[in-house]
């Protein structure tokens, strides 16, 4: 069952066409990778879905509802939440307080918020750092905190924008396991990544953008052998 559908989605900035008549569908429980060269329109797609930008034309449907003209907080209440490539926690707040703030989107009772916050921190391996000020976290833990803040809103659909960027191999493996665990819990995930190991190991389906248009779509093996994708993005080095 499709939970997200983009219909002829278009957005330009002046003379630059960032997203051009894009049609994209994500089914319930899927992990779908969104890849492409820098400037291909990937983050613009995320900004449109999460209502940080409005499309010039086209529509966005979530669980059969037209959400094209909703505001970001309304999108969040629908169950869609995103992370950002450049993490921006409240640096002077503790880890726990950062996560607790996100919980107010869906929860009202103080004890319920506290319990949910600790549950998320425990799941992500941050519970021992709950009282640490965010500015004192490593990049790996800041990435986990970014995900924790998103999970605090109780999403059913996650948009992950380069959640692996800056992580070492062990941290990447830990994050891959976390994402797979989220999928096993019923989460639907659309993720942007430049690390092909991550995309190939996580994605059931991959969509490739180039100059704001869909260049290709298919399984990881199909995408890895697609000559257009190789020329536009992967390069022959991918097979070296």
N, CA, C and O of each residue as an XYZ file, in Angstrom:
960
protein
N       0.840     -1.195      0.000
C       0.000      0.000      0.000
C       0.875      1.245      0.000
O       1.773      1.369      0.833
N       0.626      2.161     -0.916
C       1.401      3.400     -0.992
C       1.012      4.324      0.155
O      -0.171      4.575      0.385
N       2.010      4.828      0.870
C       1.728      5.801      1.925
C       2.117      7.207      1.507
O       1.551      8.187      1.990
N       3.089      7.301      0.601
C       3.506      8.610      0.091
C       3.490      8.573     -1.429
O       3.996      7.638     -2.049
N       2.902      9.602     -2.012
C       2.880      9.694     -3.476
C       3.097     11.141     -3.890
O       2.357     12.034     -3.476
N       4.108     11.363     -4.702
C       4.362     12.676     -5.277
C       3.876     12.646     -6.720
O       4.230     11.752     -7.489
N       3.066     13.628     -7.074
C       2.448     13.662     -8.401
C       2.877     14.913     -9.152
O       2.457     16.022     -8.822
N       3.721     14.724    -10.168
C       4.197     15.818    -11.022
C       4.747     16.985    -10.198
O       4.491     18.148    -10.510
N       5.495     16.671     -9.159
C       6.002     17.698     -8.247
C       7.087     18.529     -8.931
O       8.033     17.989     -9.505
N       6.932     19.854     -8.858
C       7.846     20.764     -9.544
C       8.175     21.944     -8.647
O       7.305     22.517     -7.991
N       9.476     22.298     -8.637
C       9.914     23.465     -7.882
C      11.151     24.047     -8.557
O      12.109     23.332     -8.850
N      11.115     25.356     -8.798
C      12.265     26.036     -9.382
C      12.694     27.181     -8.486
O      11.916     27.690     -7.679
N      13.947     27.576     -8.644
C      14.493     28.735     -7.952
C      15.032     29.685     -9.018
O      16.130     29.491     -9.540
N      14.255     30.699     -9.330
C      14.640     31.574    -10.429
C      14.629     30.776    -11.725
O      13.611     30.192    -12.097
N      15.756     30.756    -12.400
C      15.848     29.995    -13.645
C      16.296     28.565    -13.462
O      16.415     27.822    -14.437
N      16.550     28.159    -12.201
C      17.038     26.811    -11.926
C      15.871     25.888    -11.585
O      15.138     26.136    -10.627
N      15.703     24.836    -12.361
C      14.671     23.848    -12.091
C      15.236     22.800    -11.142
O      16.014     21.937    -11.550
N      14.842     22.877     -9.873
C      15.394     21.974     -8.864
C      14.711     20.617     -8.876
O      15.363     19.586     -8.712
N      13.393     20.618     -9.070
C      12.604     19.380     -9.168
C      11.620     19.558    -10.318
O      10.894     20.551    -10.371
N      11.596     18.602    -11.234
C      10.812     18.774    -12.460
C       9.841     17.616    -12.663
O      10.243     16.513    -13.034
N       8.560     17.879    -12.414
C       7.483     16.919    -12.664
C       7.824     15.525    -12.133
O       7.734     14.527    -12.847
N       8.210     15.490    -10.883
C       8.641     14.239    -10.264
C       7.446     13.429     -9.779
O       6.576     13.937     -9.072
N       7.421     12.167    -10.171
C       6.447     11.207     -9.661
C       7.204     10.158     -8.855
O       8.159      9.552     -9.342
N       6.765      9.955     -7.625
C       7.494      9.077     -6.709
C       6.498      8.466     -5.731
O       5.613      9.151     -5.219
N       6.652      7.175     -5.481
C       5.764      6.479     -4.550
C       6.588      5.663     -3.565
O       7.556      5.005     -3.945
N       6.196      5.713     -2.302
C       6.825      4.891     -1.267
C       5.717      4.091     -0.582
O       4.712      4.650     -0.143
N       5.914      2.779     -0.500
C       4.909      1.905      0.112
C       5.165      1.725      1.601
O       6.281      1.918      2.085
N       4.133      1.360      2.302
C       4.216      1.178      3.753
C       5.283      0.146      4.101
O       5.301     -0.954      3.547
N       6.173      0.511      5.026
C       7.187     -0.402      5.516
C       8.433     -0.505      4.661
O       9.347     -1.262      4.988
N       8.485      0.247      3.568
C       9.653      0.211      2.681
C      10.799      1.070      3.205
O      10.590      2.032      3.944
N      12.011      0.701      2.808
C      13.146      1.607      2.884
C      13.541      1.918      1.450
O      13.963      1.030      0.709
N      13.403      3.172      1.061
C      13.696      3.599     -0.303
C      14.856      4.579     -0.267
O      14.837      5.542      0.500
N      15.866      4.339     -1.096
C      17.011      5.235     -1.192
C      16.795      6.271     -2.277
O      16.266      5.964     -3.345
N      17.205      7.499     -1.999
C      17.132      8.594     -2.967
C      18.557      9.090     -3.190
O      19.176      9.653     -2.287
N      19.070      8.875     -4.401
C      20.462      9.225     -4.672
C      20.560     10.089     -5.925
O      19.594     10.253     -6.671
N      21.751     10.634     -6.130
C      22.016     11.454     -7.301
C      23.144     12.419     -7.020
O      23.543     12.594     -5.869
N      23.666     13.051     -8.067
C      24.765     14.000     -7.891
C      24.365     15.180     -7.012
O      23.177     15.432     -6.814
N      25.346     15.899     -6.489
C      25.067     17.143     -5.772
C      24.278     18.078     -6.676
O      24.617     18.250     -7.847
N      23.229     18.679     -6.132
C      22.395     19.570     -6.923
C      21.320     18.873     -7.720
O      20.638     19.505     -8.527
N      21.154     17.563     -7.505
C      20.156     16.810     -8.280
C      18.727     17.092     -7.849
O      17.787     16.792     -8.585
N      18.552     17.673     -6.650
C      17.212     17.991     -6.164
C      16.742     17.155     -4.998
O      15.578     17.241     -4.606
N      17.629     16.339     -4.430
C      17.227     15.406     -3.378
C      16.700     16.124     -2.135
O      15.595     15.845     -1.670
N      17.494     17.044     -1.606
C      17.072     17.754     -0.394
C      15.876     18.654     -0.676
O      15.044     18.868      0.206
N      15.779     19.182     -1.890
C      14.588     19.963     -2.250
C      13.340     19.096     -2.160
O      12.295     19.565     -1.708
N      13.433     17.842     -2.581
C      12.306     16.913     -2.453
C      11.918     16.754     -0.989
O      10.736     16.795     -0.649
N      12.913     16.574     -0.119
C      12.630     16.463      1.316
C      11.974     17.741      1.834
O      11.022     17.684      2.613
N      12.486     18.894      1.400
C      11.921     20.162      1.859
C      10.479     20.345      1.396
O       9.677     20.961      2.098
N      10.151     19.823      0.240
C       8.779     19.903     -0.266
C       7.852     18.966      0.512
O       6.744     19.350      0.887
N       8.308     17.745      0.747
C       7.484     16.789      1.493
C       7.201     17.290      2.897
O       6.084     17.160      3.399
N       8.223     17.868      3.531
C       8.085     18.313      4.927
C       7.560     19.743      5.050
O       7.462     20.282      6.152
N       7.221     20.355      3.907
C       6.579     21.680      3.854
C       7.488     22.834      4.230
O       7.009     23.924      4.541
N       8.795     22.607      4.207
C       9.716     23.728      4.367
C       9.758     24.572      3.099
O      10.147     25.740      3.123
N       9.351     23.957      1.994
C       9.154     24.651      0.723
C       7.791     24.272      0.167
O       7.261     23.207      0.482
N       7.228     25.137     -0.654
C       5.989     24.836     -1.354
C       6.290     24.590     -2.825
O       7.130     25.280     -3.403
N       5.622     23.622     -3.442
C       5.880     23.356     -4.858
C       5.286     24.442     -5.754
O       4.311     25.099     -5.388
N       5.882     24.620     -6.920
C       5.294     25.497     -7.924
C       4.056     24.848     -8.522
O       3.081     25.522     -8.854
N       4.112     23.531     -8.653
C       2.971     22.764     -9.153
C       3.131     21.316     -8.712
O       4.189     20.920     -8.221
N       2.085     20.539     -8.887
C       2.099     19.151     -8.452
C       1.488     18.991     -7.069
O       1.181     19.972     -6.392
N       1.318     17.739     -6.664
C       0.669     17.460     -5.377
C       1.413     16.380     -4.608
O       2.130     15.556     -5.176
N       1.218     16.414     -3.293
C       1.824     15.447     -2.387
C       0.704     14.773     -1.601
O      -0.110     15.445     -0.968
N       0.669     13.451     -1.645
C      -0.345     12.686     -0.916
C       0.329     11.814      0.131
O       1.345     11.172     -0.136
N      -0.251     11.801      1.326
C       0.230     10.935      2.398
C      -0.966     10.207      2.987
O      -1.904     10.829      3.485
N      -0.923      8.876      2.923
C      -2.037      8.046      3.383
C      -3.358      8.526      2.762
O      -4.380      8.649      3.437
N      -3.296      8.790      1.468
C      -4.451      9.197      0.644
C      -4.952     10.615      0.903
O      -5.929     11.044      0.288
N      -4.301     11.346      1.801
C      -4.682     12.740      2.046
C      -3.759     13.667      1.261
O      -2.552     13.435      1.188
N      -4.330     14.714      0.677
C      -3.540     15.714     -0.020
C      -2.926     16.645      1.033
O      -3.639     17.400      1.693
N      -1.599     16.583      1.183
C      -0.913     17.382      2.215
C      -0.095     18.519      1.590
O       0.736     19.136      2.256
N      -0.341     18.783      0.311
C       0.478     19.741     -0.437
C       0.570     21.095      0.233
O       1.629     21.722      0.229
N      -0.537     21.552      0.810
C      -0.580     22.924      1.315
C      -0.549     23.011      2.845
O      -0.838     24.060      3.421
N      -0.198     21.901      3.492
C      -0.089     21.941      4.945
C       1.204     22.632      5.368
O       2.129     22.802      4.573
N       1.242     23.023      6.637
C       2.431     23.649      7.212
C       3.302     22.578      7.881
O       2.831     21.473      8.150
N       4.580     22.910      8.151
C       5.475     21.896      8.718
C       4.954     21.219      9.984
O       5.078     20.002     10.121
N       4.375     21.980     10.907
C       3.901     21.347     12.149
C       2.716     20.424     11.879
O       2.520     19.441     12.593
N       1.930     20.733     10.858
C       0.808     19.862     10.493
C       1.305     18.583      9.827
O       0.751     17.505     10.044
N       2.352     18.711      9.016
C       2.972     17.531      8.406
C       3.512     16.611      9.496
O       3.364     15.392      9.424
N       4.132     17.206     10.497
C       4.689     16.431     11.602
C       3.596     15.682     12.352
O       3.769     14.518     12.713
N       2.485     16.343     12.582
C       1.374     15.693     13.281
C       0.753     14.565     12.458
O       0.152     13.647     13.016
N       0.896     14.631     11.144
C       0.421     13.564     10.269
C       1.258     12.291     10.432
O       0.810     11.191     10.108
N       2.490     12.465     10.943
C       3.360     11.309     11.146
C       4.599     11.291     10.290
O       5.301     10.282     10.230
N       4.884     12.419      9.614
C       6.106     12.533      8.811
C       7.105     13.393      9.568
O       6.777     14.496     10.007
N       8.320     12.891      9.720
C       9.356     13.696     10.346
C      10.669     13.482      9.610
O      10.874     12.446      8.978
N      11.554     14.464      9.695
C      12.800     14.403      8.951
C      13.993     14.748      9.834
O      13.868     15.394     10.874
N      15.138     14.296      9.383
C      16.395     14.757      9.956
C      17.050     15.671      8.931
O      16.645     15.721      7.769
N      18.074     16.394      9.385
C      18.768     17.321      8.506
C      20.218     16.894      8.343
O      20.833     16.365      9.269
N      20.752     17.128      7.159
C      22.135     16.764      6.862
C      23.091     17.452      7.837
O      24.006     16.824      8.370
N      22.871     18.739      8.061
C      23.661     19.480      9.046
C      22.847     19.535     10.331
O      21.853     20.257     10.418
N      23.273     18.773     11.315
C      22.480     18.665     12.545
C      22.552     19.975     13.328
O      23.604     20.608     13.423
N      21.406     20.362     13.886
C      21.334     21.614     14.635
C      20.558     21.409     15.934
O      19.445     21.913     16.083
N      21.151     20.666     16.876
C      20.491     20.521     18.167
C      20.528     21.837     18.933
O      21.256     22.762     18.571
N      19.739     21.906     19.987
C      19.858     23.044     20.903
C      21.132     22.808     21.706
O      21.146     22.021     22.653
N      22.190     23.492     21.319
C      23.532     23.173     21.818
C      23.685     23.349     23.322
O      24.466     22.636     23.952
N      22.956     24.282     23.897
C      23.107     24.540     25.334
C      22.179     23.670     26.183
O      22.227     23.730     27.411
N      21.340     22.868     25.538
C      20.425     21.978     26.250
C      21.047     20.595     26.398
O      21.916     20.204     25.619
N      20.593     19.870     27.399
C      21.037     18.488     27.568
C      20.445     17.620     26.466
O      19.500     18.013     25.784
N      21.018     16.438     26.309
C      20.501     15.464     25.342
C      19.035     15.171     25.637
O      18.199     15.163     24.732
N      18.731     14.932     26.906
C      17.356     14.588     27.280
C      16.385     15.720     26.956
O      15.288     15.472     26.457
N      16.778     16.941     27.234
C      15.893     18.078     26.970
C      15.665     18.263     25.480
O      14.561     18.612     25.062
N      16.694     18.034     24.672
C      16.555     18.115     23.217
C      15.480     17.153     22.718
O      14.651     17.512     21.882
N      15.505     15.932     23.238
C      14.542     14.925     22.798
C      13.158     15.209     23.364
O      12.148     15.042     22.681
N      13.128     15.635     24.606
C      11.846     15.903     25.262
C      11.041     16.952     24.509
O       9.816     16.851     24.433
N      11.709     17.958     23.951
C      11.023     19.020     23.214
C      10.215     18.441     22.056
O       9.090     18.871     21.804
N      10.795     17.458     21.345
C      10.085     16.843     20.229
C       8.848     16.084     20.656
O       7.893     15.965     19.889
N       8.856     15.572     21.874
C       7.726     14.780     22.355
C       6.449     15.591     22.505
O       5.354     15.033     22.448
N       6.574     16.891     22.694
C       5.386     17.724     22.893
C       4.507     17.779     21.644
O       3.364     18.228     21.719
N       5.023     17.327     20.493
C       4.221     17.296     19.274
C       3.013     16.381     19.413
O       1.937     16.682     18.896
N       3.194     15.250     20.120
C       2.123     14.256     20.221
C       1.672     13.988     21.661
O       0.534     13.585     21.899
N       2.578     14.217     22.616
C       2.293     13.850     24.000
C       2.090     15.087     24.867
O       2.638     16.153     24.587
N       1.298     14.933     25.920
C       0.995     16.065     26.807
C       1.354     15.785     28.265
O       1.778     16.686     28.989
N       1.183     14.540     28.692
C       1.424     14.209     30.087
C       2.919     14.150     30.399
O       3.691     13.534     29.665
N       3.312     14.788     31.481
C       4.728     14.908     31.833
C       5.412     13.553     31.967
O       6.509     13.361     31.444
N       4.776     12.608     32.665
C       5.402     11.306     32.881
C       5.511     10.522     31.580
O       6.501      9.829     31.344
N       4.493     10.634     30.741
C       4.519      9.947     29.451
C       5.660     10.476     28.574
O       6.341      9.711     27.892
N       5.852     11.797     28.606
C       6.940     12.421     27.847
C       8.288     11.952     28.379
O       9.193     11.635     27.607
N       8.415     11.911     29.698
C       9.667     11.471     30.315
C       9.965     10.020     29.946
O      11.096      9.688     29.588
N       8.954      9.158     30.032
C       9.138      7.739     29.717
C       9.517      7.546     28.254
O      10.404      6.755     27.935
N       8.844      8.271     27.368
C       9.123      8.143     25.934
C      10.534      8.628     25.614
O      11.227      8.021     24.797
N      10.962      9.706     26.247
C      12.296     10.247     26.027
C      13.367      9.240     26.415
O      14.313      9.015     25.661
N      13.224      8.638     27.582
C      14.205      7.650     28.048
C      14.182      6.409     27.156
O      15.228      5.824     26.875
N      12.994      6.011     26.716
C      12.869      4.852     25.824
C      13.651      5.071     24.526
O      14.356      4.175     24.063
N      13.524      6.259     23.948
C      14.216      6.574     22.697
C      15.719      6.633     22.914
O      16.486      6.101     22.111
N      16.142      7.272     23.987
C      17.574      7.382     24.273
C      18.192      6.012     24.520
O      19.319      5.748     24.101
N      17.461      5.151     25.192
C      17.940      3.799     25.442
C      18.071      3.031     24.122
O      19.057      2.327     23.903
N      17.079      3.171     23.253
C      17.086      2.502     21.951
C      18.297      2.912     21.117
O      18.876      2.086     20.411
N      18.675      4.180     21.197
C      19.769      4.701     20.386
C      21.128      4.660     21.094
O      22.131      5.108     20.539
N      21.159      4.134     22.290
C      22.426      4.029     23.010
C      22.911      5.343     23.575
O      24.112      5.539     23.760
N      21.982      6.250     23.853
C      22.356      7.570     24.378
C      21.901      7.791     25.822
O      22.118      8.866     26.382
N      21.288      6.807     26.410
C      20.691      7.029     27.727
C      21.754      7.402     28.769
O      21.465      8.169     29.688
N      22.973      6.874     28.641
C      24.040      7.211     29.587
C      24.542      8.641     29.405
O      25.269      9.163     30.250
N      24.150      9.270     28.297
C      24.570     10.645     28.011
C      23.400     11.619     28.073
O      23.464     12.720     27.525
N      22.341     11.204     28.741
C      21.116     12.014     28.758
C      21.317     13.386     29.375
O      20.615     14.334     29.021
N      22.262     13.505     30.288
C      22.491     14.794     30.955
C      23.658     15.585     30.357
O      23.996     16.665     30.841
N      24.264     15.044     29.310
C      25.373     15.733     28.638
C      24.819     16.873     27.785
O      23.797     16.714     27.118
N      25.492     18.014     27.807
C      25.087     19.135     26.959
C      25.369     18.792     25.507
O      26.426     18.245     25.190
N      24.428     19.110     24.619
C      24.530     18.690     23.218
C      25.818     19.157     22.553
O      26.365     18.451     21.706
N      26.305     20.322     22.922
C      27.520     20.851     22.281
C      28.746     20.008     22.588
O      29.761     20.122     21.901
N      28.669     19.167     23.605
C      29.813     18.341     23.998
C      29.770     16.938     23.390
O      30.621     16.108     23.710
N      28.807     16.661     22.530
C      28.688     15.345     21.909
C      29.624     15.227     20.708
O      29.952     16.222     20.061
N      30.046     14.000     20.421
C      30.787     13.719     19.191
C      29.831     13.815     18.008
O      28.615     13.847     18.198
N      30.365     13.862     16.793
C      29.508     13.936     15.608
C      28.617     12.702     15.514
O      27.459     12.798     15.109
N      29.159     11.540     15.887
C      28.358     10.322     15.860
C      27.162     10.400     16.784
O      26.055     10.010     16.412
N      27.383     10.904     17.987
C      26.285     11.024     18.941
C      25.335     12.155     18.560
O      24.143     12.084     18.859
N      25.841     13.192     17.908
C      24.945     14.257     17.437
C      24.009     13.727     16.353
O      22.842     14.115     16.288
N      24.526     12.837     15.504
C      23.678     12.226     14.486
C      22.588     11.378     15.137
O      21.439     11.381     14.693
N      22.956     10.654     16.190
C      21.959      9.865     16.921
C      20.937     10.772     17.600
O      19.747     10.461     17.644
N      21.414     11.891     18.126
C      20.506     12.839     18.775
C      19.528     13.425     17.750
O      18.348     13.613     18.047
N      20.019     13.706     16.561
C      19.141     14.207     15.491
C      18.028     13.202     15.204
O      16.865     13.576     15.047
N      18.393     11.938     15.140
C      17.392     10.889     14.922
C      16.465     10.762     16.121
O      15.262     10.561     15.958
N      17.018     10.879     17.328
C      16.204     10.792     18.543
C      15.151     11.891     18.583
O      14.010     11.650     18.977
N      15.537     13.098     18.174
C      14.581     14.214     18.175
C      13.450     13.955     17.186
O      12.300     14.319     17.433
N      13.791     13.319     16.056
C      12.753     12.976     15.086
C      11.830     11.894     15.643
O      10.610     11.993     15.516
N      12.405     10.872     16.252
C      11.598      9.775     16.791
C      10.684     10.232     17.925
O       9.637      9.631     18.169
N      11.082     11.288     18.608
C      10.259     11.807     19.711
C       8.904     12.313     19.230
O       7.965     12.400     20.022
N       8.787     12.646     17.956
C       7.506     13.123     17.418
C       6.566     11.972     17.059
O       5.465     12.206     16.561
N       6.992     10.730     17.309
C       6.219      9.521     17.029
C       5.834      9.415     15.553
O       4.655      9.293     15.223
N       6.828      9.461     14.670
C       6.523      9.384     13.241
C       6.216      7.954     12.795
O       6.611      6.983     13.440
N       5.504      7.854     11.680
C       5.355      6.570     11.000
C       6.180      6.565      9.717
O       6.414      5.516      9.116
N       6.623      7.781      9.302
C       7.391      7.942      8.061
C       8.570      8.855      8.355
O       8.401      9.987      8.808
N       9.778      8.341      8.089
C      10.996      9.109      8.362
C      11.689      9.503      7.066
O      11.851      8.690      6.156
N      12.093     10.761      7.003
C      12.936     11.267      5.930
C      14.326     11.467      6.522
O      14.523     12.347      7.360
N      15.284     10.663      6.097
C      16.628     10.713      6.661
C      17.575     11.327      5.645
O      17.840     10.732      4.600
N      18.087     12.518      5.947
C      18.950     13.248      5.020
C      20.414     13.088      5.440
O      20.901     13.793      6.324
N      21.100     12.150      4.788
C      22.525     11.889      5.034
C      22.829     11.685      6.518
O      23.722     12.317      7.083
N      22.075     10.800      7.117
C      22.255     10.526      8.540
C      23.602      9.848      8.816
O      24.053      9.803      9.960
N      24.243      9.321      7.762
C      25.543      8.656      7.936
C      26.727      9.592      7.704
O      27.864      9.216      7.988
N      26.493     10.784      7.202
C      27.591     11.681      6.841
C      28.485     11.970      8.043
O      27.998     12.336      9.112
N      29.781     11.806      7.864
C      30.743     12.102      8.925
C      30.971     10.972      9.901
O      31.771     11.112     10.825
N      30.282      9.847      9.719
C      30.444      8.734     10.653
C      31.572      7.813     10.217
O      31.822      7.652      9.022
N      32.253      7.206     11.187
C      33.277      6.215     10.864
C      32.591      4.876     10.563
O      31.392      4.741     10.806
N      33.320      3.890     10.042
C      32.686      2.625      9.646
C      31.884      1.945     10.755
O      30.798      1.423     10.500
N      32.405      1.946     11.977
C      31.659      1.319     13.072
C      30.353      2.072     13.338
O      29.304      1.458     13.533
N      30.425      3.401     13.343
C      29.231      4.209     13.580
C      28.224      4.016     12.446
O      27.016      3.991     12.681
N      28.722      3.880     11.220
C      27.824      3.606     10.098
C      27.102      2.284     10.284
O      25.892      2.201     10.069
N      27.836      1.246     10.683
C      27.220     -0.063     10.906
C      26.178     -0.001     12.015
O      25.115     -0.612     11.911
N      26.488      0.738     13.078
C      25.528      0.904     14.170
C      24.251      1.577     13.664
O      23.145      1.167     14.017
N      24.412      2.618     12.832
C      23.259      3.338     12.314
C      22.456      2.477     11.347
O      21.227      2.539     11.335
N      23.137      1.678     10.541
C      22.439      0.748      9.648
C      21.563     -0.197     10.463
O      20.407     -0.433     10.112
N      22.108     -0.737     11.549
C      21.332     -1.649     12.402
C      20.147     -0.950     13.039
O      19.076     -1.540     13.178
N      20.331      0.307     13.427
C      19.230      1.079     14.005
C      18.110      1.267     12.982
O      16.935      1.098     13.306
N      18.474      1.614     11.757
C      17.472      1.840     10.710
C      16.732      0.545     10.383
O      15.518      0.554     10.183
N      17.458     -0.560     10.329
C      16.798     -1.846     10.074
C      15.856     -2.216     11.210
O      14.797     -2.800     10.979
N      16.238     -1.881     12.426
C      15.360     -2.142     13.574
C      14.099     -1.291     13.487
O      13.007     -1.766     13.797
N      14.244     -0.034     13.065
C      13.078      0.831     12.886
C      12.135      0.261     11.835
O      10.916      0.300     12.003
N      12.695     -0.264     10.758
C      11.868     -0.896      9.727
C      11.107     -2.084     10.307
O       9.922     -2.265     10.025
N      11.794     -2.899     11.124
C      11.150     -4.072     11.713
C      10.016     -3.681     12.653
O       9.124     -4.482     12.932
N      10.057     -2.428     13.144
C       9.004     -1.913     14.022
C       7.863     -1.275     13.223
O       6.906     -0.762     13.803
N       7.970     -1.310     11.881
C       6.901     -0.805     11.046
C       7.123      0.564     10.437
O       6.227      1.105      9.788
N       8.306      1.135     10.636
C       8.597      2.457     10.106
C       8.822      2.404      8.594
O       9.422      1.465      8.070
N       8.326      3.432      7.910
C       8.602      3.617      6.488
C       9.670      4.689      6.363
O       9.601      5.717      7.037
N      10.669      4.456      5.499
C      11.839      5.339      5.477
C      12.227      5.689      4.042
O      12.346      4.818      3.181
N      12.420      6.982      3.810
C      13.006      7.479      2.574
C      14.311      8.149      2.969
O      14.311      9.075      3.780
N      15.429      7.690      2.402
C      16.710      8.227      2.850
C      17.581      8.692      1.700
O      17.630      8.083      0.631
N      18.269      9.798      1.960
C      19.296     10.332      1.057
C      20.646      9.927      1.622
O      20.924     10.158      2.799
N      21.479      9.327      0.796
C      22.837      8.977      1.214
C      23.759      9.014      0.013
O      23.348      8.715     -1.108
N      25.019      9.383      0.253
C      26.039      9.323     -0.783
C      26.928      8.093     -0.617
O      27.666      7.736     -1.536
N      26.865      7.448      0.532
C      27.676      6.259      0.769
C      26.973      5.053      0.163
O      25.948      4.601      0.674
N      27.530      4.533     -0.931
C      26.835      3.481     -1.667
C      26.708      2.191     -0.866
O      25.745      1.447     -1.046
N      27.665      1.917      0.015
C      27.547      0.742      0.876
C      26.256      0.813      1.692
O      25.553     -0.184      1.856
N      25.965      1.989      2.192
C      24.766      2.185      3.004
C      23.509      2.033      2.156
O      22.586      1.306      2.525
N      23.480      2.720      1.023
C      22.309      2.669      0.145
C      22.035      1.244     -0.319
O      20.893      0.784     -0.288
N      23.064      0.560     -0.743
C      22.892     -0.793     -1.276
C      22.491     -1.792     -0.195
O      21.762     -2.745     -0.472
N      22.959     -1.583      1.025
C      22.651     -2.546      2.095
C      21.285     -2.297      2.726
O      20.685     -3.217      3.281
N      20.791     -1.068      2.648
C      19.530     -0.736      3.311
C      18.324     -0.722      2.377
O      17.233     -1.144      2.762
N      18.515     -0.247      1.173
C      17.369      0.063      0.307
C      16.785     -1.184     -0.347
O      17.508     -2.049     -0.841
N      15.470     -1.251     -0.336
C      14.773     -2.263     -1.126
C      14.576     -1.766     -2.550
O      14.457     -2.549     -3.493
N      14.546     -0.453     -2.679
C      14.358      0.182     -3.984
C      15.115      1.499     -3.958
O      15.183      2.164     -2.924
N      15.679      1.871     -5.087
C      16.460      3.102     -5.177
C      15.911      3.962     -6.303
O      15.617      3.471     -7.393
N      15.778      5.258     -6.020
C      15.356      6.239     -7.018
C      16.523      7.190     -7.244
O      17.088      7.732     -6.294
N      16.876      7.387     -8.500
C      18.016      8.238     -8.852
C      17.509      9.524     -9.492
O      16.756      9.496    -10.465
N      17.934     10.655     -8.928
C      17.591     11.958     -9.495
C      18.805     12.552    -10.202
O      19.947     12.343     -9.794
N      18.530     13.291    -11.264
C      19.576     14.034    -11.962
C      18.928     15.267    -12.574
O      17.976     15.161    -13.347
N      19.451     16.439    -12.224
C      18.875     17.703    -12.690
C      17.378     17.796    -12.387
O      16.598     18.294    -13.198
N      16.995     17.310    -11.209
C      15.618     17.438    -10.757
C      14.650     16.445    -11.338
O      13.462     16.483    -11.019
N      15.128     15.554    -12.187
C      14.258     14.570    -12.823
C      14.654     13.160    -12.406
O      15.799     12.899    -12.038
N      13.677     12.258    -12.473
C      13.975     10.866    -12.156
C      14.752     10.252    -13.314
O      14.257     10.168    -14.438
N      15.984      9.822    -13.018
C      16.835      9.208    -14.028
C      16.604      7.709    -14.111
O      16.628      7.119    -15.191
N      16.378      7.098    -12.940
C      16.189      5.646    -12.903
C      15.522      5.260    -11.593
O      15.527      6.017    -10.622
N      14.946      4.059    -11.590
C      14.324      3.513    -10.387
C      14.391      1.999    -10.467
O      14.130      1.415    -11.519
N      14.744      1.357     -9.344
C      14.808     -0.094     -9.363
C      15.476     -0.649     -8.125
O      15.746      0.075     -7.167
N      15.740     -1.942     -8.157
C      16.417     -2.611     -7.049
C      17.874     -2.159     -7.006
O      18.379     -1.621     -7.991
N      18.554     -2.368     -5.883
C      19.969     -2.005     -5.818
C      20.802     -2.616     -6.942
O      21.671     -1.950     -7.504
N      20.540     -3.878     -7.269
C      21.321     -4.515     -8.339
C      21.016     -3.883     -9.689
O      21.916     -3.704    -10.510
N      19.753     -3.545     -9.922
C      19.388     -2.884    -11.181
C      20.074     -1.527    -11.305
O      20.603     -1.184    -12.362
N      20.059     -0.767    -10.228
C      20.653      0.573    -10.253
C      22.165      0.491    -10.409
O      22.767      1.295    -11.122
N      22.778     -0.485     -9.737
C      24.226     -0.630     -9.801
C      24.744     -0.978    -11.187
O      25.912     -0.742    -11.498
N      23.872     -1.541    -12.020
C      24.294     -1.926    -13.368
C      23.690     -1.032    -14.444
O      23.862     -1.299    -15.633
N      22.985      0.024    -14.046
C      22.345      0.921    -15.007
C      23.385      1.874    -15.590
O      24.001      2.646    -14.855
N      23.578      1.823    -16.892
C      24.642      2.600    -17.518
C      24.414      4.101    -17.371
O      25.373      4.854    -17.199
N      23.159      4.545    -17.437
C      22.870      5.973    -17.281
C      23.250      6.456    -15.884
O      23.769      7.560    -15.716
N      22.984      5.614    -14.885
C      23.313      5.964    -13.506
C      24.824      5.964    -13.304
O      25.368      6.830    -12.619
N      25.495      4.987    -13.904
C      26.951      4.918    -13.810
C      27.581      6.190    -14.370
O      28.481      6.769    -13.763
N      27.099      6.616    -15.530
C      27.669      7.795    -16.181
C      27.344      9.081    -15.420
O      28.186      9.974    -15.322
N      26.122      9.178    -14.878
C      25.694     10.421    -14.234
C      26.149     10.528    -12.787
O      26.336     11.634    -12.279
N      26.331      9.380    -12.106
C      26.540      9.451    -10.664
C      27.583      8.474    -10.121
O      28.540      8.891     -9.469
N      27.405      7.190    -10.382
C      28.266      6.201     -9.730
C      29.689      6.255    -10.234
O      30.633      6.211     -9.445
N      29.855      6.350    -11.553
C      31.190      6.307    -12.130
C      31.721      4.881    -12.185
O      31.285      4.016    -11.425
N      32.641      4.649    -13.066
C      33.213      3.302    -13.204
C      33.947      2.871    -11.941
O      34.127      1.677    -11.703
N      34.375      3.850    -11.123
C      35.115      3.524     -9.892
C      34.276      2.685     -8.951
O      34.817      1.955     -8.121
N      32.949      2.780     -9.069
C      32.069      2.010     -8.187
C      32.314      0.508     -8.365
O      32.096     -0.277     -7.442
N      32.767      0.120     -9.557
C      32.956     -1.293     -9.845
C      34.419     -1.710     -9.744
O      34.764     -2.859    -10.018
N      35.266     -0.780     -9.353
C      36.697     -1.093     -9.278
C      36.980     -2.043     -8.134
O      38.132     -2.419     -7.915
